[in-house]
Amino acid sequence: MAKINENFLKLQAGYLFPEINRRVCAFKAKNPDAKIISLGIGDVTQPLPPAIIEAMQRAVDEMAAADTLHGYGPEQGYDFLIEAIIENDYISRGVDLDLSEVFISDGSKCDTGNIQEIFGQDNIVAITDPSYPVYVDSNVMAGRTGSANKNGQYDKIVYMPCTAENNFIPEPPPMSVDIIYLCFPNNPTGAVATKEILAKWVDFARTSKAIILFDAAYEAFITDPDIPHSIYEIDRAKEVAIEFRSFSKTAGFTGIRCAFTVVPKELGAYASDGRAVEVNPLWNRRHCTKFNGTSYVSQVAATAVYTGEGKKQTKRIIDLYMNNAATIRESLAKLGYRVYGGVNAPYLWMKTPDGFTSWDFFDTLLQRANVVGTPGAGFGPSGEGYFRLTAFARPTDVKEAMQRIARSV
Ligand code: MLT
């Protein structure tokens, strides 16, 4: 008799974005003429820049000839991409990495979800609340939590509330924790962490022998020169942190798929007998066993992001999205809403009007303005009373969405 993994039965409602999609489809079925504008899931709308398309086309041509065909590549990724990443994203910021510390993958969603597999079941996991749902759900699936309470919080997870009162930046928890998920620039709140804040976390992790899982998928949207892009800009962070990066939002790769994870050689965790163990070989082993590498075409495309033209062209698109963010911020502020984020991040986090839960506000906006956002409660209990909008729509749609909101709410 086949038995299921009962941890899956502990999961709350369906995964957030399919659930939103389900509600939007139901609305469309009843209102087929409604022109819906999505500021919901953070999916890109601008075409890939020419430098990337040209590189992909060349790679596709190579795949069309027996002499230049690429079959399985190295599971960890091609050196040409890893070298470009190290040179442009790290050495330029004073961080030295070895080729074997960077693992190319097909997405940060998979990497942030899978990484917990290499850590023991009995680790205490600390997660910001609200957070990207993958951090919590992947630990529930793995059996590292108890059941959820009526607020949707799982037993054994240490939730670190992020609210307007703490500027959406949590303090290290008072109790001992082993694995800490941090995401800056933050999804969903748009908050960013200064060097001082990250240094506090690195200190905490070093003292507690904990590991920080640092999701930096939105670093390309940082506009303030004083905000660190990598946790490794902090002294000794390599001893305690794994960093996740993605080309999805940086260069419009949501449909192409390419990301990477940095697991430094200095990073150690402990076996049950107290022996220190290097984490890098464990991730390497897991990666090689369960993953056959990101496609050659995607990796060539990602490498083109780092060429002179690639950098200029991707920067133009990021600027366009950040202009959208400014439009949303200013328009909602004029309407009297309290809006956070959207300055160093493509996400805006607004307080819902009095008397509206975040799902009430979702339904109201959908019905009255035909605009889709993401209810804050979908990111965790402390997201209740907030609503997330993304800056990834087309500029004309953003303006139209703001006009409709002004007319309707
Ligand atoms: C989001 O909207 O939070 C992201 O696009 C989801 C993702 O990157 O998986």
Residues whose N, C-alpha, C, O or C-beta is under 5 A from the ligand:
A	BS01	MLT	G40 I41 G42 D43 K109
